[in-house]
Amino acid sequence: MSRLAREAVIASIATDAPGPASPGPAGAAIALRALLHRATALTPGEHLLLTELLDRIARTA
């Protein structure tokens, strides 16, 4: 799990504060990346590509 996804998960568990009202593309990418392992409709290649793209978007935060 990437550092950004790990931090997002820890923050959501460790605090009662609501998340940002509009997390933007980076926040959405982090959230989707954290749950991507549940996607069963993707081939291994598609999963790898989507993982790379989401990581790239998340780094723009």
C-alpha positions as a Markdown table, in Angstrom:
| # | Residue | x | y | z |
|---|---|---|---|---|
| 1 | Met | 0.0 | 0.0 | 0.0 |
| 2 | Ser | 1.4 | 3.4 | -0.9 |
| 3 | Arg | 2.4 | 5.9 | 1.8 |
| 4 | Leu | -0.5 | 8.2 | 0.8 |
| 5 | Ala | -3.1 | 5.5 | 1.0 |
| 6 | Arg | -1.7 | 4.3 | 4.4 |
| 7 | Glu | -1.9 | 7.8 | 5.8 |
| 8 | Ala | -5.5 | 8.3 | 4.5 |
| 9 | Val | -6.6 | 5.1 | 6.1 |
| 10 | Ile | -4.9 | 5.9 | 9.4 |
| 11 | Ala | -6.4 | 9.4 | 9.4 |
| 12 | Ser | -9.9 | 8.1 | 8.8 |
| 13 | Ile | -9.6 | 5.6 | 11.7 |
| 14 | Ala | -7.7 | 7.8 | 14.2 |
| 15 | Thr | -10.0 | 10.8 | 14.0 |
| 16 | Asp | -13.6 | 11.7 | 14.2 |
| 17 | Ala | -13.1 | 14.8 | 12.1 |
| 18 | Pro | -14.9 | 14.6 | 8.7 |
| 19 | Gly | -12.8 | 14.4 | 5.6 |
| 20 | Pro | -12.4 | 17.3 | 3.3 |
| 21 | Ala | -15.7 | 18.4 | 1.6 |
| 22 | Ser | -14.0 | 18.2 | -1.8 |
| 23 | Pro | -10.9 | 16.1 | -1.8 |
| 24 | Gly | -10.2 | 16.7 | -5.5 |
| 25 | Pro | -8.5 | 14.2 | -7.8 |
| 26 | Ala | -5.7 | 13.3 | -5.5 |
| 27 | Gly | -8.0 | 12.4 | -2.7 |
| 28 | Ala | -10.3 | 10.4 | -4.9 |
| 29 | Ala | -7.2 | 8.6 | -6.4 |
| 30 | Ile | -6.0 | 7.7 | -2.9 |
| 31 | Ala | -9.4 | 6.4 | -1.8 |
| 32 | Leu | -9.9 | 4.3 | -5.0 |
| 33 | Arg | -6.3 | 3.0 | -4.8 |
| 34 | Ala | -7.0 | 1.8 | -1.2 |
| 35 | Leu | -9.9 | -0.3 | -2.4 |
| 36 | Leu | -8.6 | -1.4 | -5.7 |
| 37 | His | -7.7 | -4.9 | -4.4 |
| 38 | Arg | -11.5 | -5.6 | -4.3 |
| 39 | Ala | -12.0 | -5.0 | -8.0 |
| 40 | Thr | -12.6 | -8.4 | -9.6 |
| 41 | Ala | -13.5 | -7.1 | -13.1 |
| 42 | Leu | -10.0 | -6.1 | -14.1 |
| 43 | Thr | -7.3 | -8.3 | -15.7 |
| 44 | Pro | -3.9 | -8.3 | -13.9 |
| 45 | Gly | -2.6 | -5.9 | -16.6 |
| 46 | Glu | -5.5 | -3.5 | -16.2 |
| 47 | His | -5.0 | -3.6 | -12.4 |
| 48 | Leu | -1.3 | -2.8 | -12.7 |
| 49 | Leu | -2.0 | 0.1 | -15.1 |
| 50 | Leu | -4.8 | 1.5 | -13.0 |
| 51 | Thr | -2.6 | 1.2 | -9.9 |
| 52 | Glu | 0.2 | 3.2 | -11.6 |
| 53 | Leu | -2.2 | 5.9 | -12.8 |
| 54 | Leu | -3.8 | 6.3 | -9.4 |
| 55 | Asp | -0.4 | 6.5 | -7.7 |
| 56 | Arg | 0.6 | 9.2 | -10.2 |
| 57 | Ile | -2.5 | 11.3 | -9.6 |
| 58 | Ala | -2.2 | 10.8 | -5.8 |
| 59 | Arg | 1.4 | 12.2 | -5.9 |
| 60 | Thr | 0.0 | 15.5 | -7.2 |
| 61 | Ala | -1.5 | 16.3 | -3.8 |
